[in-house]
């Protein structure tokens, strides 16, 4: 039944490829490069009972770390799983915990589900994905273990990005359009090879929802710095030094210059590296905690298995839809 459903979904997604639609620039949460790197490095935080299994499938978990972004081009309702606009609810000087209920049911009562969906649900969706990963471990379902592990890594990474916690997510309210991809894509692509990603071993998380909320609160506390530092630097850089053109695919693309990117990163004093490393530690710890709560199943018995053809078909269809259509739901981070 599961295999048949997956095949039908793949066929549906492939059918969607034939539908007309406008093209749009893709969302780049941590950039595709950054999300893949976070999931890959998280595998190295795992204990010996888990690491061989994750090492065997490390390419799958890394490559499919970007699937939730691609899914925006097929699934209405996906976009809001990547962010939460805390400043819609919290006024300056207020404590987030005093305004925002942690539990979904309580938040719905206070604000309504429509409002929550409109302004993002990432901490609650991390909790949903966590429960799915536990069930996958309990069932020994290889497809779901790998796909859920890859997906939850993506959402946890998003929760650690400051601009995923504000209505001014792309600087559009302060005349800083483009800062989103600059902070989480351009800087990472230029600097990540020099980052020290040793974050220690995964630890057990006994309250995953609270853990997710702590991540978005820590991210939100950095929003003012992300925006104000860039604005201050911009006032000292003429356009021809702030931007440059680089070859991207079929032609040149206007991007932030390496000089300006380095000055911005230096002024932030390692913020991007710190948030990326916090993501790595969090992803590994959530994977580990889900495995523990599933009863610590023996993953060695799945060592000779590989993902099913039906799962590969579904994921391939999603990738092709993303490449062909590029018409996403939700907001533009470019």
Beta strands, then each sheet from edge to edge (+ up, - down):
strand 1: 243-248
strand 2: 251-256
sheet 1: 1+ 2-
end
